[in-house]
Amino acid sequence: MKSIEASPELMLPGRKPIQLVDENGSAVGDLPDERVLRSLHRGMVLGRRFNRQATALTKQGRLAVYPSSVGQEACEVGATLALEDNDWLFPTYRDTVAVVTRGVPAAETLTLLRGNWHSGYDPYEHRVAPLCTPLSTNGPHAVGLAHAARLRGDSLAVLVFMGDGATSEGDAHEAFNFAAVFNAPVVFFIQNNQWAISVPLAKQSKAPTLAHKAIGYGMPGHHVDGNDAAAVYTVVSEALARARAGHGPSIVEGLTYRVDPHTNSDDTNRYRDPSDAEPWRASDPIIRFNRLLGVDESAYAEEADRMMAELRAEMNKDAHVDPDELFEHVYAEPTPRLRTQRAALRAELAADRGEA
């Protein structure tokens, strides 16, 4: 793997993704140290359990919706563990495993998907922005924070998650362009799971890889095996270090696959053959690390059981939901339109209760 230079020549990314651990669990490149490898393995195992538990909670009516990242844990965990304490993470709605990996409590992570609040955690405490549902809108927000940090002289980098579908949005273009022009310390991590709901990648882009898009914006692009947590961690770590050192943004594409449906309400049989996912199941990132490290998921079974039991207990509590809170924290001072809407909602709720 080429090291990232301070002022890299903008070379085309390779069509073959960077890989450090192959599908058989054999090392094919320089690996991070064992402590990092075990942290990656642990994070993926806990993340898989979290994905399965959240999906079950959705079926039980405890969550309104859940976009699973099963099979994508190497991207979620590998990229997130590359962050330093002072860095920021800007996730999408599918990146709950990344948020939990960053240290946000599991129940707080799921608040948005439960339908209670736009975010259940303090972004400043964890340095994690709220989960972003509209495609790519977290990109310009992240660039703004990164640019402000650079102007203040703060030493930090910002990691932005987005999917392959998000790269087709205008917000992604604006984020890429502004980041490059202003030399913002941002790393755009594109989880290319090859499906934008039901639209395959081939109908979104003719670029050889999504990492190739970086060339047009004047920044480095890297194409990495998104099911190889070691490769993801290494490439993202170097890109973040480059950003912190003042050398600007990068795009990292993690090639993976969305094994589960888009969300619990999606029927994949309507647009893809079930057999399409089988080669990717065989390339499961956790199985790779089981073979690499000579251990399996049982090494973290007790911790995972405890974590999921705590999550279920929190989800089984009745949430305090006050409709009036919809109007809080929209603006510092409520606008006339917001005040009118709040009054209308209060009157409607009062009528439903039979109040005059």
C-alpha positions in Angstrom: 0.0 0.0 0.0 1.4 3.4 -0.9 1.9 5.7 2.1 0.1 9.0 2.0 2.6 11.8 1.4 2.3 15.3 2.6 1.6 16.6 -0.9 0.6 13.5 -2.8 0.6 13.3 -6.6 -3.1 12.8 -7.6 -2.8 9.4 -9.0 -5.8 7.3 -10.1 -6.9 4.8 -7.4 -6.4 1.2 -8.3 -9.4 -0.8 -9.5 -8.4 -3.6 -7.2 -9.1 -2.5 -3.6 -6.3 -2.3 -1.0 -6.3 -5.4 1.1 -4.3 -6.5 4.2 -6.3 -9.6 5.2 -7.7 -11.8 2.4 -10.9 -13.8 2.4 -9.2 -16.8 4.0 -8.0 -14.7 6.9 -4.4 -14.6 5.8 -2.2 -11.5 6.1 -1.3 -10.1 2.7 0.2 -6.8 3.9 1.6 -5.0 6.9 -1.0 -5.3 9.7 -1.7 -3.0 12.6 -0.4 -4.2 16.0 -2.2 -7.0 17.8 -3.9 -4.7 20.2 -5.6 -2.8 17.3 -6.5 -6.1 15.6 -8.2 -7.4 18.7 -10.0 -4.1 19.2 -11.3 -4.3 15.6 -12.4 -7.9 16.1 -14.2 -7.0 19.4 -15.9 -4.0 17.8 -17.2 -6.0 14.8 -18.5 -8.8 17.0 -20.3 -6.4 19.3 -21.5 -4.5 16.3 -23.0 -7.6 14.7 -24.9 -8.4 17.9 -26.1 -4.8 18.1 -27.4 -5.0 14.5 -29.3 -8.2 15.2 -30.7 -6.9 18.4 -31.9 -3.7 16.9 -33.5 -5.6 14.0 -35.4 -7.7 16.6 -36.5 -4.6 18.5 -37.9 -3.2 15.3 -40.0 -6.4 14.8 -41.2 -6.0 18.3 -42.4 -2.5 17.7 -39.7 -0.9 19.9 -38.1 0.9 17.0 -39.9 2.6 14.2 -37.3 1.6 11.6 -33.8 0.1 11.5 -31.3 0.2 8.6 -29.0 -2.7 9.3 -25.3 -2.7 8.6 -24.8 -6.4 8.8 -21.8 -7.4 6.7 -20.5 -3.8 6.8 -19.0 -3.9 10.3 -15.4 -3.7 9.0 -16.2 -0.3 7.5 -18.2 0.9 10.6 -15.6 -0.2 13.2 -12.4 0.1 11.2 -13.0 3.7 10.2 -14.3 4.8 13.6 -11.4 3.3 15.6 -9.0 5.3 13.4 -10.4 8.5 15.0 -8.5 10.2 17.8 -10.3 11.6 20.9 -10.4 15.2 19.6 -11.7 14.2 16.1 -15.4 14.4 15.1 -17.6 11.7 13.5 -20.5 12.6 11.2 -22.6 9.5 10.7 -25.6 8.6 8.5 -28.8 6.8 9.7 -27.1 3.4 8.8 -24.0 4.1 11.0 -25.3 3.2 14.4 -22.6 0.6 14.9 -20.0 3.4 14.3 -21.7 5.6 16.8 -21.7 2.8 19.4 -18.1 2.1 18.6 -17.3 5.7 19.3 -18.7 5.2 22.9 -22.3 6.5 22.7 -24.6 4.3 24.8 -26.6 1.9 22.6 -30.0 3.1 23.8 -29.1 6.8 23.1 -27.9 5.9 19.7 -31.3 4.5 18.8 -33.3 7.4 20.0 -33.9 8.8 16.4 -34.9 5.4 15.0 -37.3 5.0 17.9 -39.0 8.3 16.9 -38.5 10.1 20.1 -36.0 12.9 19.3 -33.7 13.8 16.4 -30.8 12.7 18.6 -30.6 11.0 22.0 -27.0 12.0 22.8 -25.0 15.1 23.3 -22.9 15.6 20.2 -20.3 17.7 22.0 -19.7 15.1 24.7 -19.0 12.4 22.3 -17.9 14.5 19.3 -20.4 12.7 17.2 -23.0 14.6 15.1 -26.6 13.4 15.1 -27.5 10.5 12.8 -28.2 12.0 9.4 -31.2 10.7 7.4 -31.2 13.0 4.3 -28.5 11.8 2.0 -25.3 13.7 2.0 -26.5 16.6 4.1 -24.0 15.7 6.8 -21.2 16.4 4.3 -21.4 20.2 4.2 -22.0 20.3 7.9 -18.8 18.3 8.5 -16.8 20.5 6.2 -18.1 23.6 8.0 -17.0 22.3 11.4 -13.6 21.2 9.9 -13.1 24.6 8.3 -13.9 26.4 11.5 -11.5 24.2 13.4 -8.7 25.0 10.9 -9.4 28.7 11.2 -9.1 28.4 15.0 -6.0 26.4 14.8 -7.5 23.4 16.4 -5.7 20.1 15.8 -8.5 17.7 14.7 -9.9 15.8 11.8 -13.5 15.0 10.8 -14.7 11.7 9.4 -17.8 11.7 7.3 -19.7 8.6 6.5 -21.8 8.4 3.3 -23.1 5.6 1.1 -22.7 5.1 -2.6 -26.1 6.6 -3.3 -25.2 9.7 -1.4 -22.4 10.5 -3.9 -25.1 11.1 -6.5 -26.5 14.0 -4.4 -25.6 17.7 -4.9 -24.7 18.0 -1.3 -21.9 15.5 -1.8 -20.5 17.6 -4.6 -20.7 20.7 -2.6 -19.0 19.0 0.4 -16.2 17.6 -1.7 -15.6 20.9 -3.5 -15.6 23.1 -0.5 -13.4 20.7 1.5 -10.8 20.7 -1.3 -10.9 24.5 -2.0 -10.7 25.4 1.7 -8.2 22.6 2.5 -10.5 21.4 5.3 -9.3 18.5 7.5 -12.0 16.0 6.4 -12.0 12.4 5.3 -15.0 11.3 3.3 -15.6 7.6 3.9 -17.9 6.2 1.3 -19.4 2.8 2.2 -20.0 1.4 -1.2 -22.5 -1.3 -0.4 -23.6 -1.3 -4.0 -27.2 -0.5 -3.5 -29.0 2.9 -3.1 -32.2 1.3 -1.8 -33.1 -0.6 -5.0 -30.8 1.2 -7.4 -27.6 -0.7 -8.2 -24.3 1.1 -8.4 -24.1 0.6 -12.2 -27.1 2.9 -12.5 -25.5 5.6 -10.3 -22.0 6.1 -11.7 -19.8 5.1 -14.6 -16.6 5.9 -12.7 -14.3 2.9 -12.4 -14.5 3.3 -8.6 -16.2 6.0 -6.5 -12.7 6.8 -5.2 -11.9 8.1 -8.7 -14.2 11.0 -8.1 -11.6 12.5 -5.8 -9.3 13.3 -8.7 -11.9 15.8 -10.1 -11.9 17.7 -6.8 -8.1 17.8 -6.4 -7.8 15.4 -3.5 -6.4 11.9 -3.0 -8.7 8.9 -3.4 -8.3 5.4 -2.0 -10.2 2.3 -2.9 -10.1 -0.2 0.0 -11.6 -3.7 0.7 -14.5 -2.7 2.9 -14.7 -6.2 4.4 -11.1 -6.0 5.6 -11.1 -4.1 8.9 -7.3 -3.9 9.1 -7.1 -2.3 5.6 -10.0 0.1 6.4 -8.3 1.1 9.7 -4.9 1.6 8.2 -6.0 3.7 5.2 -8.4 5.9 7.2 -5.8 6.4 9.9 -3.3 7.7 7.4 -5.9 9.9 5.7 -7.0 11.4 9.1 -3.3 12.0 10.0 -2.8 13.8 6.7 -5.8 15.9 7.4 -4.7 16.8 10.9 -1.3 17.8 9.6 -2.9 20.4 7.4 -2.7 18.6 4.0 -6.4 18.6 3.3 -9.2 16.2 2.6 -9.3 12.7 1.1 -11.9 10.3 -0.2 -11.8 6.7 1.0 -14.1 4.2 -0.6 -14.8 0.9 1.2 -16.1 -1.7 -1.2 -18.6 -3.9 0.7 -22.2 -5.2 0.3 -25.5 -4.5 1.9 -26.4 -8.1 2.9 -29.7 -7.2 4.7 -32.6 -5.1 3.3 -32.3 -1.4 3.1 -34.5 -1.2 6.2 -37.0 -3.6 7.9 -39.7 -2.3 5.5 -37.7 -3.2 2.4 -38.3 -6.3 0.3 -35.0 -7.1 -1.6 -36.7 -9.9 -3.6 -38.4 -7.2 -5.7 -35.1 -6.0 -7.2 -32.2 -8.4 -6.7 -31.6 -12.2 -6.7 -31.1 -13.6 -3.2 -28.0 -15.5 -4.4 -26.2 -12.2 -5.2 -25.4 -11.8 -1.5 -23.9 -15.3 -1.1 -20.3 -14.4 -2.2 -20.3 -11.5 0.2 -21.5 -13.7 3.1 -18.5 -15.9 2.3 -16.3 -12.8 2.6 -17.8 -11.9 6.0 -15.4 -9.5 7.8 -15.9 -11.2 11.2 -15.1 -14.7 9.8 -11.9 -13.2 8.3 -10.8 -12.0 11.7 -11.8 -15.2 13.4 -9.3 -17.0 11.1 -6.7 -14.3 11.3 -6.6 -14.3 15.1 -7.6 -17.9 15.8 -10.6 -17.0 18.0 -14.3 -16.6 17.4 -17.2 -14.5 18.5 -17.5 -16.5 21.8 -14.5 -14.5 23.1 -16.9 -11.6 23.5 -20.1 -13.4 24.2 -20.4 -12.4 27.8 -19.8 -8.7 27.0 -22.2 -8.8 24.1 -24.9 -10.5 26.2 -24.6 -7.9 28.9 -24.7 -5.0 26.4 -27.8 -6.4 24.7 -29.6 -7.1 27.9 -29.0 -3.5 29.0 -30.3 -2.3 25.6 -33.4 -4.4 25.8 -34.1 -3.1 29.3 -33.9 0.5 28.1 -36.0 -0.1 25.1 -38.7 -1.8 27.2 -39.2 1.4 29.2 -42.0 3.7 28.1 -40.4 6.8 26.6 -41.4 10.2 27.7 -42.6 11.9 24.6 -44.1 15.4 24.7 -45.3 16.6 21.3 -44.6 20.2 22.4 -40.9 19.4 22.3 -41.0 19.2 18.6 -40.7 22.9 18.5 -37.7 23.2 20.9 -34.2 23.6 19.5 -35.3 24.4 16.0 -34.2 28.1 16.3 -32.7 30.0 19.2 -35.9 32.1 19.1 -39.1 30.5 17.7 -40.3 32.1 14.5 -43.9 33.3 14.1 -44.6 30.3 11.9 -43.3 27.9 14.5 -45.4 29.6 17.2 -48.5 29.3 15.0 -47.8 25.6 14.4 -47.2 24.9 18.1 -50.5 26.6 19.0 -52.4 24.6 16.4 -50.9 21.4 17.7 -51.8 22.2 21.3 -55.4 23.0 20.3 -55.7 19.8 18.3 -54.3 17.7 21.3 -56.6 19.5 23.7 -59.6 18.7 21.5 -58.6 15.1 21.3 -58.6 15.0 25.1 -62.1 16.6 25.1 -60.9 19.8 26.6 -62.6 23.1 25.7 
